[in-house]
């Protein structure tokens, strides 16, 4: 049997080991998703706005992601005004996508359960199809 | 504009407020997904095996979920042997499905980004479709 990410052993069917805390933490998941969708990078101010974070929280979580080499934080000058630009690294991108694959399995599992009763998923949800027998 | 779960305000596009910590914590997400897919309930031993948790961790997270009324934990006797049976409550089911809807949005957002480059999503992934333009 091929071992799938997020399923450690056959018995631990719902362990989802691939949901690593570094990425799963909500603020960091928001930050990485923002940066994934903006490949040219985002300024500190844009990230703060997109993720609804305070300066302190944004700084703290960016530091964690930078220490793990998942993002880069560069200071530069734009018309003599200092600006901080954050980007996701190739490593960050790979790790995020590995994580996303496990998340997908959670949704497929959860949706299969709710397909057996009334499903509150959006009518246009791509997961409705996955959840159908 | 209809306000969608997980998007607090137009600016906080990636805030995903609906990823409430109570459910998002990995061990509890594993527990709830296990219980969602087993509507008749699971014993303490089965949950421990499915989620790959220690006795201590399982007890701790079940207590959090029971306090929040998302699961019930009932002691009963099976052939004179005590058994603990855990079930998800109707409230737990609703909250889990609300959460799942926000998780779905994260995957759709993340997948749209990776559709612009090489996608590592499974070839049969229902999300490939969602990620395609």
Interface residues (C-beta under 8 A of the other chain):
Chain A: X8 X9 X11 X12 X13 X14 X15 X16 X17 X19 X21 X24 X26 X29 X30 X31 X33 X34 X36 X37 X39 X49 X50 X51 X52 X93 X94 X96 X97 X98 X100 X101 X103 X104 X106 X107 X108 X109 X110 X111 X112 X113 X114 X116 X119 X120 X121 X122 X125 X126 X127 X129 X130
Chain B: X8 X9 X11 X12 X13 X14 X15 X16 X17 X19 X21 X24 X26 X29 X30 X31 X33 X34 X36 X37 X39 X49 X50 X51 X52 X93 X94 X96 X97 X98 X100 X101 X103 X104 X106 X107 X108 X109 X110 X111 X112 X113 X114 X116 X119 X120 X121 X122 X125 X126 X127 X129 X130
